[in-house]
Amino acid sequence: MRKIIHCDCDCFYASVEMRDDPALRGRPLAVGGRPETRGVIATCNYEARAFGVHSAMPTARALQLCPQLLLLPPDFERYRAASKQILAIYRDYTPLVEPLSLDEAYLDVSGVDRCKGSATLMAEEIRARIRAEVGITASAGIAPSKFVAKVASDWNKPDGQFVVRPDEVDAFVAALPVKKIFGVGKVTAARLQALGVNICGDLRAWSLAELAQEFGSFGASLYRLCRGIDERPVCPDRIRKSLSIETTYVTDLPDLEACRTELKVLIGEFRERFDRARETRPVHKAVVKIRFDDFSRTTAECVCEAPDEQVWLALLDEAHARKARPVRLLGVGVRFAEDEGAAAGAGQIALDFAG
């Protein structure tokens, strides 16, 4: 039986800002892009959340909800420095640390002798060290699986923790809203609700075959997770599945020709990022992403081991034709082959970016 801790710092970017400037405390604060550049909120403190502000919200909307909102630009150098300190604390307890982002990670502490082997006590100690050594707070969830631990870390936020013991998993998961299941977004949640499924207990009435028929391959995940079954191990070296770059434009791109011009610029920027990543695994697919002016999104992709400019432009043509509306965001990138063995011993993959 695994003992897994999911640690998640509380409003991380905003917390670092308030740590470094105590005068910001107690005031609604957000870190994000400017409204005039169509920026979005990266994170905000709890004073801002009281007004309905949340991450990924357009900054212009956030300022409508909270006119007194203090908006700060992100300072990733400081955030990365804090993240490095936090990861060092985690690795004092176990080498099995799987970072999900700068501010959250899974820790597998099964068999660890610290704190008499108690994952609950280890989580308390880790959170106390983050508070003392980094100057911010973190919350934690403790459970036998990654899925339940991640859900539990939200239970007593901020600056709290929640434990779900093995004999409590079944009842805990049964009462969860289906939107808590990993991979269930707004569209799938609404679809489930229309089918009379609101909590995981409702979903258990569906057989594996029925879920597969209704939701395709995702049905198997729904079947397992609504029962609290999650056997994924904590992987210290997470494998990047894709690499991409995207830009939101201050002024909508009015037509396909304008999109093609901007995509060529993005391809150049992506090439620089790809070179810096020094990725050795084979490329499997080329991808282009579009967000239209009505906020709808679409993605076009094709199997291609060495995509060039013409491949991405053809994908752009395909994606744009689905709506032929002005475009506010473009993205370009690749997906890597999932067969890790195929990449073993391979050299740096060369992409052909010539037009």
MOUR-V408921 format. One record per run of one state. SS is the DSSP state (h for helix, s for strand, l for the rest). FROM is the first residue (numbers start at 1). LEN is the number of residues. If there is no record, write none. Layout:
BEGIN
SS&FROM&LEN + SS&FROM&LEN
END
This chain:
BEGIN
l&1&3 + s&4&6 + l&10&2 + h&12&9 + l&21&1 + h&22&3 + l&25&4 + s&29&4 + l&33&2 + h&35&3 + l&38&2 + s&40&5 + l&45&1 + h&46&4 + l&50&8 + s&58&1 + h&59&7 + l&66&4 + s&70&3 + l&73&3 + h&76&16 + l&92&5 + s&97&3 + l&100&4 + s&104&5 + l&109&5 + h&114&4 + l&118&1 + h&119&16 + l&135&3 + s&138&6 + l&144&2 + h&146&7 + l&153&8 + s&161&3 + l&164&2 + h&166&9 + l&175&2 + s&177&1 + h&178&3 + l&181&5 + h&186&9 + l&195&4 + s&199&1 + h&200&4 + l&204&4 + h&208&8 + l&216&2 + h&218&8 + l&226&16 + s&242&12 + l&254&2 + h&256&22 + l&278&5 + s&283&10 + l&293&4 + s&297&7 + l&304&5 + h&309&13 + l&322&5 + s&327&10 + l&337&3 + h&340&4 + l&344&12
END
